[in-house]
Amino acid sequence: MTLHIPEELDEVLTPEWLTAALHPRFGVTVTSVTRGPVVARVCTNARFRIECDEPMPPDLPAELCAKGFFGDFMKGHRQAGEPEARFYDEVAPMLEMRTLKSVFASVDPETRHGVVISEDVVAQGATFLDARDDYTPDLAAESLDELAKLHLATWESPQLADVAWLAPHLGRQLEARGVNEIRHNFEGPIGAGVPDGVRDAERLVEVYRELVAETASPSPWCIVHGDAHINNVFLDADGHPGIVDWQLAQRGSWYLDVGYHLGCVLSVEVRRAVEHDLVQHYLDRIAAGGIQVPHDDEVRSGIRRGILHGLFLWGITMMVDPAITTIMLERLGTAAADHDALAIA
């Protein structure tokens, strides 16, 4: 029997619902819930602590975090959480990469609302990052290692080849947002750092449509994160990066993650100085895993496309702190200019 996924956070954070969610896997009965901080933007992340009437199993931490699209405001967008819940349920168990450890992940078959309950890594000493935090080349090499683990574990996987929810879907972002949002950002102070030759909303959308078309049937493919920017990175208690937020997970080409990641996690000056070495670092990792490394021209072309992907996503971004969006657009816009990304052919 499929567990009903609540539409309200208050129902999730009850002993009754959490018992129904956790008992099948862990055999526990939740007796009390202590609520912690809640961060609600597009989705909601709520930290909490549970107590049970049995000793806690070693693989069930008491400090947890629930993520979903709760409340009336998000009623029409709840399906946006479906890919992430399915990722944690179906793909994450295949991986050895550093991400959140899920204790429950499911999708309501009627509303398609996906909810994930994971370990609370903040309670374990982790720090979530954003573009204002200092990120070093050594950290970038480590996060590329994590992306390489994802790509290697899923490369041309027969198990994932026909999974419907993982079908390439870059074009979904074009269905609701595009020129108007990008023009708003590019023509205001948020886009002030985007070089003149790149600050063209119509051209960016046009070229992104070309990218969507050519990546509809990627070959070779792997599972990509799809939104591998620094705001989706945390540092664990030992200072090692992990990657979160899997709403855009899909079958795609490796470069969508690598080009995007390198285009935005480092400052412009640092990225220019170390980009070549970091790309080679990633290529060495997948080669060590048995993947044939692309030719140099394919690598350059791929990195250009990954940067374009990131620039488009941040061009349409409207609900993030403007200070963060400003940094991301400067970094990705400059990377796009450096790589001539608006001429991807």
Summary of the structure (lengths in Angstrom):
residues: 345
radius of gyration: 20.2
end to end distance: 49.9
largest distance: 62.9
contacts: 1137
relative contact order: 0.13
helix: 48%
strand: 15%
